């Protein structure tokens, strides 16, 4: 058994959750914040048999697309204030951790 911890951008969370339901994959959804821009994320906790790990990771990859956005650097990010051009950054995608589960009980 494995525990998959999947951190996705909040824009991808509902689509991913619907796919989990459609594929009968049980997941716990947590609202989280973090990353380079400290934006809203969603963390899914998924307990899954070893044989289904690749399937779940494939679903997460398909439903959590990276995309480019423009942002204006500001004083809090750069440490000084200046008139600067917006910069292009990549956001989205998913960060996944696959951990071994020693014991699983459901009550």
C-alpha distances in whole Angstrom, upper triangle without the diagonal:
4,7,10,13,16,20,22,26,27,29,26,24,25,25,21,21,23,21,18,20,21,18,17,14,14,14,16,19,21,24,25,28,28,28,32,34,32,31,29,25,23,19,16,13,10,7,6,4,5,9,9,9,13,14,13,15,17,18,18,21,23,23,24,27,29,32,35,37,41,41,44,44,45,46,43,41,44,46,49,51,52,52,50,49,45,42,40,36,33,31,28,25,21,20,16,14,10,9,6,6,8,8,8,11,13,17
4,6,10,12,16,19,22,24,26,23,21,23,23,19,19,21,19,16,19,21,18,16,13,13,13,14,17,18,22,22,24,24,25,28,30,28,28,26,22,19,16,13,10,8,6,5,6,6,10,9,8,11,13,11,12,15,16,15,18,20,21,21,24,25,29,32,34,37,37,40,40,41,42,39,37,40,42,45,47,48,49,46,45,42,39,36,33,29,27,24,21,18,16,12,10,6,6,5,5,9,10,10,13,15,18
4,6,10,13,16,20,21,23,20,18,20,21,17,17,19,18,15,17,20,17,16,12,11,10,11,13,15,18,18,21,21,22,25,27,25,24,22,19,16,12,10,7,6,5,6,9,9,12,11,9,12,14,11,12,15,15,14,17,19,19,19,22,23,27,30,31,34,35,37,37,38,39,36,34,37,39,42,44,45,46,43,42,39,36,34,30,27,25,22,19,16,14,10,8,6,5,6,6,10,11,10,13,14,18
4,6,10,12,16,18,20,17,15,18,18,14,14,17,16,13,16,18,16,15,12,11,9,11,12,13,16,16,18,18,19,22,24,22,22,20,16,13,10,8,6,5,6,8,10,10,13,11,8,11,12,9,9,12,12,11,13,16,16,15,18,20,23,26,28,31,31,34,34,35,37,34,32,35,37,40,41,42,43,40,39,35,33,30,27,23,21,18,15,12,10,7,6,5,6,9,10,14,14,13,16,17,20
4,7,10,13,15,18,15,13,16,17,14,14,17,16,14,17,19,18,17,14,13,10,10,10,11,13,12,15,15,15,19,20,19,18,16,13,10,7,6,5,7,9,11,14,14,17,14,11,14,14,11,10,14,14,11,13,16,15,14,17,18,21,24,25,28,28,31,31,32,33,30,28,31,33,36,38,39,39,37,36,33,30,28,24,21,18,16,14,10,8,6,5,7,8,11,12,16,16,15,18,18,21
4,6,10,12,14,12,10,13,14,11,12,15,14,12,16,18,17,17,13,13,10,10,10,10,12,11,13,13,14,17,18,17,16,14,10,8,5,5,7,8,11,13,16,16,18,15,12,13,14,10,9,12,11,8,10,13,12,10,13,14,18,20,22,25,25,28,28,30,31,28,26,29,32,35,36,37,37,34,33,30,27,25,21,18,15,12,10,7,6,4,6,9,11,14,16,19,20,19,21,21,24
4,7,9,12,10,9,13,14,11,12,16,16,15,18,20,19,20,16,16,12,12,10,9,10,8,10,10,10,13,14,13,12,10,7,6,4,6,9,11,15,16,20,20,21,19,16,16,17,13,12,14,13,10,11,14,12,10,12,13,15,18,19,22,22,25,25,26,28,25,23,26,28,31,32,33,33,31,30,26,24,22,18,15,12,10,9,6,5,6,9,12,14,18,19,22,23,22,24,23,26
4,6,8,7,7,10,11,9,11,14,14,14,17,19,18,19,17,16,13,13,11,11,10,9,10,11,10,13,14,13,11,9,6,5,6,8,11,13,17,18,22,22,23,20,17,17,17,14,12,14,12,9,10,12,9,7,9,10,12,15,16,19,19,23,23,25,27,24,22,26,28,31,31,32,32,29,28,24,22,20,16,13,10,7,6,5,7,9,12,15,17,21,22,25,26,25,26,26,28
4,5,6,7,10,11,10,12,15,16,16,19,20,21,22,19,19,16,15,12,12,10,9,9,10,10,12,11,11,8,7,4,6,9,11,15,17,20,22,25,25,26,23,21,21,20,17,16,17,15,11,12,13,11,8,9,9,11,13,13,16,16,20,20,22,24,22,20,23,26,28,28,29,29,26,25,21,19,17,14,12,8,5,7,7,10,12,15,18,21,24,25,29,30,28,29,29,31
4,5,5,8,10,10,11,13,15,15,17,19,20,21,19,19,15,14,11,10,8,9,9,11,12,14,13,12,9,6,5,5,9,11,15,17,21,23,26,27,28,24,22,23,21,18,18,18,16,13,15,15,12,10,12,12,13,15,15,18,18,21,22,23,25,23,22,25,28,30,29,30,30,28,26,23,21,19,17,15,11,9,11,11,13,15,18,21,23,26,27,30,30,28,29,28,30
4,6,7,8,10,11,13,14,16,17,19,20,22,20,20,17,17,14,14,12,13,13,14,14,16,14,14,11,9,8,9,12,14,18,19,23,24,28,28,29,25,23,23,22,19,18,18,16,13,14,14,10,9,10,11,11,13,13,16,17,20,22,24,26,24,23,26,29,31,30,30,30,27,25,22,21,18,16,14,10,8,10,12,15,17,20,23,25,28,29,33,33,31,32,30,32
4,6,6,6,9,10,11,12,15,16,17,18,17,17,15,15,12,13,12,13,14,15,15,17,16,16,13,11,9,9,11,12,15,16,20,21,24,25,25,21,20,19,18,15,14,14,12,9,11,10,7,6,8,10,11,14,15,18,20,23,25,26,29,27,25,28,31,33,33,33,32,30,28,24,23,20,17,14,11,8,8,9,13,14,18,20,23,26,26,30,30,28,29,28,30
4,6,5,6,9,10,10,12,14,15,16,14,14,12,12,9,10,10,11,13,15,16,18,18,16,13,10,8,6,9,9,12,14,18,19,22,23,24,20,19,19,17,14,14,15,12,10,12,12,8,8,11,13,15,18,18,21,22,25,27,28,30,28,27,30,32,34,34,35,34,32,30,27,25,23,20,17,14,10,11,10,13,14,17,19,21,24,24,28,28,25,26,25,27
4,5,5,6,9,10,11,12,14,15,14,14,12,13,10,12,12,14,16,18,19,22,21,19,16,13,11,9,12,11,15,15,19,20,23,25,25,21,20,21,18,16,16,17,13,12,14,13,10,10,13,16,17,20,20,23,24,28,29,30,33,31,30,33,35,37,37,38,37,35,33,29,28,25,23,20,17,14,14,14,16,17,20,21,24,26,26,30,29,26,27,25,27
4,5,5,6,9,10,11,12,14,14,15,13,15,12,15,15,17,19,20,21,23,22,21,18,15,13,12,14,13,16,16,19,20,23,24,24,20,19,19,16,14,15,14,11,10,12,10,7,9,11,14,16,19,20,23,25,28,30,32,35,32,31,34,37,39,38,39,37,35,33,29,28,25,23,20,17,13,13,13,16,17,20,21,24,26,27,30,30,27,28,26,29
4,5,5,6,9,10,11,12,11,12,10,12,10,13,14,16,18,19,19,22,22,21,18,15,13,10,11,10,13,12,16,16,19,20,20,16,15,15,13,10,11,11,8,7,10,9,6,7,11,14,16,20,21,24,26,29,30,32,35,32,31,34,37,39,39,39,38,36,34,30,28,25,23,19,16,13,12,11,14,14,17,17,20,23,23,27,26,24,25,24,26
4,5,5,6,9,10,10,9,9,8,9,8,11,13,15,18,20,21,24,23,22,19,16,13,10,11,9,11,11,15,15,19,20,20,17,16,17,15,12,13,14,10,10,13,12,9,11,14,17,19,23,24,27,28,31,33,34,36,34,32,36,38,40,40,41,40,38,36,33,31,28,26,22,19,16,15,14,16,15,18,18,20,23,22,26,25,22,23,21,23
4,5,5,6,9,10,10,11,11,13,12,15,16,19,21,23,24,27,26,25,22,19,16,14,15,13,15,14,17,17,20,22,21,18,18,18,15,13,15,15,11,11,14,13,10,13,16,19,21,24,25,28,30,33,35,36,39,37,35,38,41,43,43,43,42,40,38,34,33,30,27,24,21,18,17,16,19,18,21,21,24,25,25,29,28,25,25,23,25
4,5,5,6,8,8,11,11,14,13,17,18,20,23,24,24,27,27,26,23,20,18,15,15,13,15,13,16,15,18,19,18,15,15,15,12,10,12,11,8,9,12,10,8,11,14,18,20,24,25,29,30,34,35,37,40,38,36,39,42,44,44,44,43,41,38,35,33,30,27,24,21,17,16,15,18,17,19,19,22,24,24,27,27,24,25,23,25
4,5,5,6,5,7,7,11,11,15,17,19,22,23,24,27,27,26,23,20,17,14,13,10,12,10,12,12,15,17,16,12,13,14,11,8,11,11,8,9,13,12,10,13,16,19,22,26,27,31,32,35,36,38,40,38,36,39,42,44,44,45,44,42,40,36,34,31,28,25,22,18,17,15,17,15,17,17,19,21,20,24,23,20,21,19,22
4,5,5,6,7,9,11,12,16,18,21,24,26,27,30,30,28,25,22,19,16,16,13,14,12,14,14,17,19,18,15,16,17,14,12,15,15,12,13,16,15,13,16,19,22,25,28,29,33,34,38,39,40,43,40,39,42,44,47,47,47,47,44,42,39,37,34,31,28,25,21,20,19,20,19,21,20,22,23,22,26,24,21,21,19,21
4,6,8,10,12,15,16,19,21,24,27,28,29,32,31,30,28,24,22,19,19,16,17,15,17,16,18,20,18,15,16,17,13,12,15,14,11,13,16,14,13,16,19,23,25,29,30,34,35,39,40,42,44,42,40,44,46,48,48,49,48,45,43,39,38,35,32,29,26,22,21,20,22,21,22,22,24,25,25,28,27,24,24,22,24
4,6,9,11,15,16,20,22,24,27,28,29,32,32,31,28,25,22,19,18,15,16,13,14,13,14,16,15,11,13,13,10,9,13,12,9,12,15,14,13,16,19,23,25,29,31,34,36,40,41,43,45,43,41,44,46,49,49,49,49,46,44,40,38,35,32,29,26,22,20,19,21,19,20,19,21,22,22,25,24,21,22,20,23
4,6,9,13,15,19,21,24,27,28,29,33,33,31,29,26,23,19,18,15,14,12,12,11,13,16,15,12,14,15,12,11,14,15,12,14,17,17,16,18,22,25,28,31,33,37,38,41,42,44,46,43,42,45,47,50,50,51,50,48,46,42,40,37,34,31,28,24,22,20,22,19,21,19,21,21,20,23,22,18,19,17,19
4,6,10,12,16,19,21,24,25,26,29,30,28,26,23,20,16,15,11,11,8,9,8,11,13,13,10,11,13,10,8,12,13,10,12,15,15,14,16,20,23,26,29,31,34,36,39,40,41,43,40,39,42,44,47,47,48,48,46,44,40,38,35,32,28,26,22,20,17,18,16,17,15,17,18,17,20,19,16,17,15,18
4,7,10,13,17,19,22,24,25,29,29,27,25,22,19,15,13,10,9,6,7,8,11,14,15,12,13,15,13,11,14,15,13,13,17,18,16,18,21,24,27,30,32,35,36,39,39,41,42,39,38,41,43,46,47,48,48,46,44,40,38,36,32,29,26,22,21,18,19,16,17,16,16,17,16,19,17,14,14,12,15
4,6,10,13,15,19,20,22,25,26,24,22,19,15,12,10,6,6,5,7,9,13,15,17,13,13,15,14,11,13,15,13,12,16,17,15,16,19,22,25,28,29,32,32,35,36,37,39,36,34,38,40,43,43,44,44,42,41,37,35,33,29,26,23,20,18,15,16,14,14,14,15,16,15,18,17,14,15,13,16
4,7,10,13,16,18,20,24,24,22,20,17,14,10,8,5,5,7,9,12,16,18,20,17,16,18,17,14,15,18,16,14,18,19,17,17,20,22,25,28,28,31,31,34,35,35,37,34,33,36,38,41,41,43,43,41,40,36,35,32,29,26,23,20,19,16,16,14,15,15,16,17,16,19,18,15,15,13,15
4,7,10,13,16,18,21,21,18,16,13,10,7,6,5,7,9,12,15,19,21,22,19,18,20,18,15,16,18,16,13,17,18,15,15,18,20,22,25,25,28,28,31,31,32,33,30,30,33,35,38,38,39,40,38,37,33,31,29,26,24,20,17,17,14,15,14,15,16,17,20,19,22,21,18,19,17,19
4,6,10,13,15,19,19,16,14,11,9,6,5,6,8,11,14,17,21,23,25,22,20,22,21,17,18,20,18,15,18,20,17,16,19,20,22,24,24,27,26,29,29,29,31,27,27,30,32,35,35,37,37,36,35,31,30,28,25,23,19,17,17,14,14,14,15,17,18,20,20,23,22,20,20,19,20
4,7,10,13,17,16,13,11,7,6,5,6,9,11,15,18,21,25,26,28,25,23,24,23,20,20,22,20,17,19,21,17,16,18,19,21,22,22,24,23,25,26,26,27,24,24,27,29,32,32,34,34,32,32,28,27,26,23,21,17,15,16,14,15,16,17,19,20,23,23,26,26,23,24,23,24
4,7,10,13,13,10,9,6,5,5,6,10,12,16,19,22,25,26,28,25,23,24,24,20,20,22,20,17,19,21,18,16,18,18,20,21,20,22,21,23,23,23,24,21,21,24,26,28,29,31,31,30,29,26,25,24,20,19,15,14,15,13,13,14,16,18,19,23,23,26,26,24,25,25,26
4,7,10,9,6,6,5,5,8,9,13,15,19,22,25,28,29,31,28,25,26,26,23,22,24,22,19,20,22,19,16,18,17,18,19,18,20,18,20,19,20,21,17,17,20,22,25,25,27,28,26,26,23,22,21,18,17,14,13,15,14,13,15,17,20,21,25,25,28,29,28,29,28,30
4,7,7,4,6,7,7,10,11,14,17,20,23,25,29,29,31,28,25,26,26,23,21,23,22,19,19,22,20,16,18,16,17,18,17,18,17,18,17,18,19,16,14,18,19,22,23,25,26,24,24,21,20,19,15,15,12,12,14,13,12,14,16,20,21,25,25,28,29,28,30,30,32
4,6,5,7,9,9,12,12,16,18,21,24,26,29,29,31,28,25,25,26,23,20,22,22,18,18,21,19,15,16,14,15,15,15,16,15,17,16,17,18,15,13,16,18,21,22,24,24,22,22,19,17,16,12,12,9,10,12,11,11,14,16,19,21,25,26,29,31,30,32,32,34
4,6,8,11,12,15,16,19,22,25,28,29,32,32,33,31,28,28,28,26,23,25,24,21,20,22,21,17,17,14,14,14,13,14,12,14,12,13,15,12,10,13,15,18,19,20,21,19,18,16,14,13,10,10,9,11,13,14,13,17,19,22,24,28,30,33,34,34,36,36,38
4,5,9,11,14,16,20,23,26,29,31,34,34,35,32,29,29,30,27,25,26,25,21,21,23,21,17,17,15,14,13,12,12,10,11,11,12,13,11,9,12,15,17,18,19,19,17,17,14,13,13,10,11,9,11,14,15,15,19,21,25,27,30,32,35,36,35,37,36,38
4,7,9,12,14,18,20,24,27,29,32,32,34,31,29,29,29,26,24,26,25,21,22,23,21,18,18,16,16,16,15,15,13,15,14,14,15,12,11,15,17,19,20,22,22,21,21,18,17,16,14,14,11,12,15,15,15,18,20,23,25,29,30,33,34,33,34,34,35
4,6,10,13,16,19,22,26,28,31,32,33,30,27,28,28,24,23,24,23,19,20,21,19,15,16,14,14,15,13,14,13,15,15,15,17,15,14,17,19,22,22,23,23,22,21,18,17,16,13,13,10,10,13,14,14,18,20,23,25,29,30,33,34,32,33,33,34
4,7,10,13,17,20,23,25,29,30,31,28,26,26,26,22,21,23,21,17,19,20,17,14,15,15,15,16,15,17,16,18,19,19,21,18,17,21,23,25,25,27,27,25,24,21,20,19,16,15,11,11,13,13,14,16,19,22,24,27,28,31,31,30,31,30,31
4,7,10,13,16,20,22,25,26,27,24,22,22,22,19,18,19,17,14,15,17,14,11,13,13,15,16,16,18,18,20,21,22,24,21,20,23,25,28,28,29,29,27,26,23,21,20,16,15,11,9,11,10,11,13,15,18,20,24,24,28,28,26,28,27,29
4,7,10,13,16,19,22,23,25,21,19,20,20,16,16,18,15,12,15,16,13,11,14,15,17,19,19,22,21,24,25,25,27,24,23,27,29,31,32,33,33,31,30,26,25,23,20,17,14,11,12,10,11,12,14,16,18,21,22,25,25,23,24,23,25
4,7,10,13,16,19,20,22,19,17,18,18,14,14,16,15,12,14,16,14,12,15,16,19,21,22,24,24,27,27,28,29,26,25,28,30,33,34,35,35,33,32,29,27,25,21,19,15,13,12,10,9,9,11,13,15,18,18,21,21,20,21,20,23
4,6,10,12,16,17,19,16,14,16,15,11,12,15,13,10,13,15,13,12,16,17,20,23,24,27,27,30,30,31,33,30,28,32,34,37,37,39,39,37,35,32,30,28,24,21,18,15,14,11,11,9,11,12,13,16,16,19,19,17,18,18,20
4,7,10,13,15,17,14,13,15,15,11,12,16,14,12,15,18,16,15,19,21,24,26,27,30,30,33,33,34,35,32,31,34,36,39,40,41,42,40,39,35,33,31,27,24,21,18,16,13,12,10,10,10,11,13,12,16,15,13,15,14,17
4,6,10,12,14,11,10,13,12,9,11,14,12,11,15,17,16,16,19,21,25,28,29,32,33,36,36,37,39,35,34,37,39,42,43,44,45,42,41,37,35,33,29,26,23,20,17,14,13,11,10,9,10,12,11,15,14,12,14,13,16
4,7,9,12,10,9,13,13,10,12,15,15,14,17,19,19,19,23,25,28,31,33,36,36,39,39,40,42,39,37,40,42,45,46,48,48,46,44,41,38,36,32,29,26,23,21,17,16,13,12,10,10,10,8,12,11,8,11,11,14
4,6,8,6,7,10,10,9,11,14,13,14,17,18,18,19,23,25,28,32,34,37,38,41,41,42,44,41,39,42,44,47,48,49,50,47,45,42,39,37,33,30,27,24,21,18,17,14,13,10,10,10,9,12,12,10,13,13,17
4,5,6,7,10,11,10,13,15,15,16,19,20,21,22,25,27,31,34,36,40,41,44,44,45,47,44,42,45,47,50,51,52,53,50,48,45,42,39,36,32,30,27,24,21,20,16,15,11,12,10,10,12,12,11,13,14,18
4,5,6,8,10,10,12,14,15,16,18,20,21,22,25,27,30,34,36,39,40,43,43,45,47,44,41,44,46,49,51,52,52,49,47,44,41,38,35,31,29,26,23,20,19,15,14,10,10,9,10,12,13,13,16,18,21
4,6,7,8,10,12,13,14,16,17,19,20,22,24,27,30,34,36,40,41,44,44,47,48,45,43,46,48,51,52,53,53,50,48,45,42,39,36,32,30,27,23,21,20,17,16,13,14,13,14,16,17,16,19,20,23
4,6,5,6,9,10,11,13,14,16,17,18,21,24,27,31,33,37,38,42,42,44,46,43,41,43,46,49,50,50,50,47,45,42,39,36,33,29,27,24,21,18,18,15,15,12,14,13,14,17,17,16,18,19,22
4,5,5,6,9,10,11,12,14,16,16,19,21,25,28,31,34,35,39,39,41,42,40,37,40,42,45,46,47,47,44,43,39,36,33,30,26,24,21,18,15,15,11,11,8,11,11,13,16,17,16,19,20,23
4,5,5,6,9,10,10,12,14,15,17,20,23,27,29,33,34,38,38,40,42,40,37,40,42,45,46,47,46,43,41,38,35,32,29,25,23,20,17,15,15,12,12,10,13,14,16,19,21,20,23,23,27
4,6,5,6,9,10,11,12,14,17,19,23,26,29,33,34,38,38,41,43,40,38,41,43,46,47,47,47,44,42,38,35,32,29,25,23,20,17,15,16,13,15,13,16,17,18,21,22,20,23,23,26
4,5,5,6,9,10,11,12,15,18,21,25,27,31,32,35,36,38,40,37,35,38,41,43,44,45,44,41,40,36,33,30,27,23,21,18,15,12,13,10,12,11,14,15,16,20,20,18,21,20,24
4,5,5,6,9,10,10,13,15,19,22,25,28,30,33,33,36,38,35,33,35,38,41,41,42,42,39,37,33,31,27,24,20,19,15,12,10,10,8,10,9,13,15,17,20,21,20,23,23,27
4,5,5,6,9,10,12,15,18,21,24,28,30,33,34,37,39,37,34,36,39,42,42,43,42,39,37,33,31,27,24,20,19,16,12,11,13,11,14,13,17,19,20,24,25,23,26,26,29
4,5,5,6,8,11,14,17,21,23,27,29,33,33,36,38,36,34,36,39,42,42,42,42,39,36,33,30,27,24,20,18,15,12,11,13,12,14,14,18,20,21,25,25,23,25,24,28
4,6,5,6,9,12,15,19,21,24,26,29,30,32,35,32,30,33,36,38,38,39,38,36,33,30,27,24,21,18,15,12,9,7,9,9,12,13,16,19,20,24,24,23,25,24,27
4,6,5,7,9,13,17,19,23,25,28,29,32,34,32,29,32,35,37,37,38,37,34,32,28,26,22,19,15,14,11,7,7,9,10,13,14,18,20,22,26,27,26,28,28,31
4,6,7,10,13,17,19,23,25,29,30,33,36,34,31,34,37,39,39,39,38,35,32,29,26,23,20,17,15,12,9,10,13,13,17,17,21,23,25,29,29,28,30,29,32
4,6,10,12,16,18,22,24,27,29,31,34,32,30,32,35,37,37,37,36,34,31,28,25,22,20,16,14,10,8,9,13,13,17,18,21,24,25,29,29,27,29,28,31
4,7,10,13,15,19,21,24,25,28,30,28,26,29,32,34,34,34,33,30,28,24,22,19,16,13,10,7,5,6,10,11,15,17,20,23,25,28,29,27,29,29,31
4,6,10,13,16,19,22,24,26,29,28,25,27,31,32,32,32,31,28,26,22,20,16,14,10,9,6,5,8,11,14,17,19,23,26,28,32,33,31,33,32,35
4,7,10,13,16,19,20,23,26,25,22,24,27,29,29,29,28,25,22,19,16,13,10,7,6,4,4,8,11,14,18,20,24,27,29,33,34,33,35,35,37
4,7,10,13,17,18,21,25,24,21,23,26,28,27,26,25,22,19,16,14,10,8,6,5,6,8,11,14,18,21,24,27,31,33,36,37,36,38,38,40
4,7,10,14,15,19,22,21,18,20,24,25,24,23,22,18,16,12,10,6,6,4,6,8,11,14,17,20,24,27,30,33,35,39,40,39,41,41,43
4,7,10,13,16,19,19,16,18,22,22,21,20,19,16,13,10,8,6,6,6,7,10,13,16,19,22,25,29,32,35,37,41,42,40,42,42,44
4,7,10,13,16,17,14,16,19,19,18,17,15,12,10,6,5,4,6,9,10,13,16,19,21,25,28,32,34,38,40,43,45,43,45,45,47
4,6,9,13,13,11,13,16,16,15,14,13,10,9,5,6,7,7,10,11,14,18,20,22,26,28,32,34,38,40,43,44,43,45,44,46
4,6,10,11,10,11,13,13,11,10,9,7,7,4,6,9,10,14,14,18,21,24,25,28,31,35,37,41,43,46,47,46,48,47,49
4,7,8,6,7,10,10,9,9,9,7,8,7,7,10,11,14,15,19,22,24,24,28,30,34,36,40,42,45,46,45,47,47,49
4,6,6,6,8,8,6,8,9,9,11,10,11,14,14,18,18,21,24,26,26,30,32,36,38,41,43,46,47,46,48,48,49
4,5,5,5,5,5,8,10,11,13,13,14,17,17,20,21,24,27,28,28,31,33,37,39,42,44,46,48,47,49,49,50
4,6,6,8,9,11,14,14,16,15,15,18,17,19,19,22,25,26,25,29,30,34,35,39,40,43,44,44,45,45,47
4,6,8,9,11,13,12,14,13,12,15,14,16,16,19,22,23,23,26,28,32,33,37,39,41,43,42,44,44,46
4,6,8,9,12,11,13,13,12,15,15,18,19,22,25,26,25,29,30,34,36,40,41,44,46,46,48,48,50
4,7,10,13,13,16,16,16,19,19,22,22,25,28,29,28,31,33,36,38,41,43,45,47,47,49,49,51
4,7,10,11,14,15,16,19,20,23,24,27,30,31,31,34,36,40,41,45,46,49,51,50,52,52,54
4,7,9,12,14,15,19,20,23,24,27,30,32,32,35,37,41,43,46,48,51,52,52,53,53,55
4,6,10,12,14,17,19,23,24,27,30,32,33,36,39,42,44,48,50,53,54,54,55,55,57
4,7,10,12,16,18,22,23,27,30,32,33,37,39,43,45,49,51,54,55,54,56,56,57
4,7,9,12,15,19,20,24,27,29,30,34,37,40,43,46,48,51,53,52,54,54,56
4,6,10,13,16,18,22,25,28,29,33,35,39,42,45,47,51,52,51,53,53,55
4,7,10,13,15,18,21,24,26,30,32,36,39,42,44,48,49,48,50,49,51
4,6,10,12,16,19,22,23,27,29,33,36,39,42,45,46,46,48,47,50
4,7,10,13,16,19,20,24,27,30,33,37,39,43,44,43,45,45,48
4,6,10,13,15,17,20,23,27,30,33,35,39,40,40,42,42,44
4,7,9,12,14,17,20,24,27,30,32,36,38,37,39,39,41
4,7,9,12,15,18,22,25,28,30,34,35,34,36,35,38
4,6,9,13,16,19,22,26,27,31,32,31,33,32,35
4,7,10,14,16,20,23,25,29,30,29,31,31,33
4,6,10,13,16,19,21,25,26,25,27,27,30
4,7,10,13,17,19,22,24,23,26,26,29
4,7,10,13,15,19,20,20,23,23,26
4,6,10,12,16,18,18,21,22,25
4,7,9,13,15,15,18,20,23
4,6,10,12,13,16,18,22
4,6,9,11,14,17,20
4,6,7,11,13,17
4,7,10,14,17
4,7,10,13
4,7,10
4,7
4
